[in-house]
Amino acid sequence: MFWYAHVIMSVTVLAVIGFFVLFAATKSSGLLGGLGKFLGAWLYLLAVAVIVCGIIAPMAGWHVFGARGPGRGPGPWMERGGRPRWEQPAVPNPAPTPQQPAAPTAP
């Protein structure tokens, strides 16, 4: 449920910044005014995209912003090469290499 707050906060920030950019664009003229209107519209479009992705992602089974639900971290497939810890093969200790007996010395 925390991702709802993340979506709302992201949209709010984008909308407020877009409002101020559009407000400043109305006070300018020429190329700067046109660029400001374009950037303001782009920010509003991004805000709409965040809302749409926030709605579609859970329905598609994606984890929005990495959230999987309350108290749930990454799944066991994320640990140690794709397998849960309890299914990891035991790493045997390597066998010691056999050593050659020492050559007898002459008396």
Steps between C-alpha positions, in 0.01 A plus 500: 500500500795734542543532125168688481657776706805494274284541190299782658812683615668465159194627316462791741861608458482473120172694487625780726823539305302491174268772630788730586671435167178580312446809716849624419446418131193725486714789626766442229476543128673362197706183505524491880122518537451221248764287667338560840158396369653187351680409826187568706292278275774234515493506881122457500535214253753333732260542792226327300745223404586441867129467581441259210805290594391501863166353396618257233811359670325318788241361260780364282674344800792743507632628829458875498809682629635169632212453747372147544269570791534568870801334659606312190848529368641351185395145429723198555587492129698822551750334730822327397461443132128441473449234763387534861763465766362174630526342152859602436730206445751449776848592394724208601845571632753417233687177562863550596738419220701184560864570568789297369705321766837651556783338304739300718834660554823308455690413825 
